[in-house]
Amino acid sequence: MAKTQDNTNGSVEESSFEQALKDLEAIVRKLEGGSGDLEASINDYVRGTELKEFCQKKLADARLKVESILKPQDGSTTPSLQPFDAK
């Protein structure tokens, strides 16, 4: 079941990519708006940095998975999925 609640205080690793991106966008809007005190803004910035890194890793992993789909060497038109190791 997909998460629909706001996960801004939970662990980044527990988030889906979509939820992490949504939370990151909310933090960016909040910081750009200048609302909140300095300490809250610093905490939001730290959280945003964690979310950004998480999203970048998820995107890099997805890119590698897509790249692992290769055209078969036998001339058939059906792509084959190669083993993937996300280190």
Long-range contacts (C-beta under 8 A, 24 or more apart in sequence): 8-47, 12-50, 12-51, 12-54, 13-54, 15-51, 15-54, 17-54, 17-55, 17-58, 17-59, 20-51, 20-54, 20-55, 20-58, 21-51, 21-55, 23-47, 23-51, 24-48, 24-51, 24-52, 24-55, 27-51, 61-86
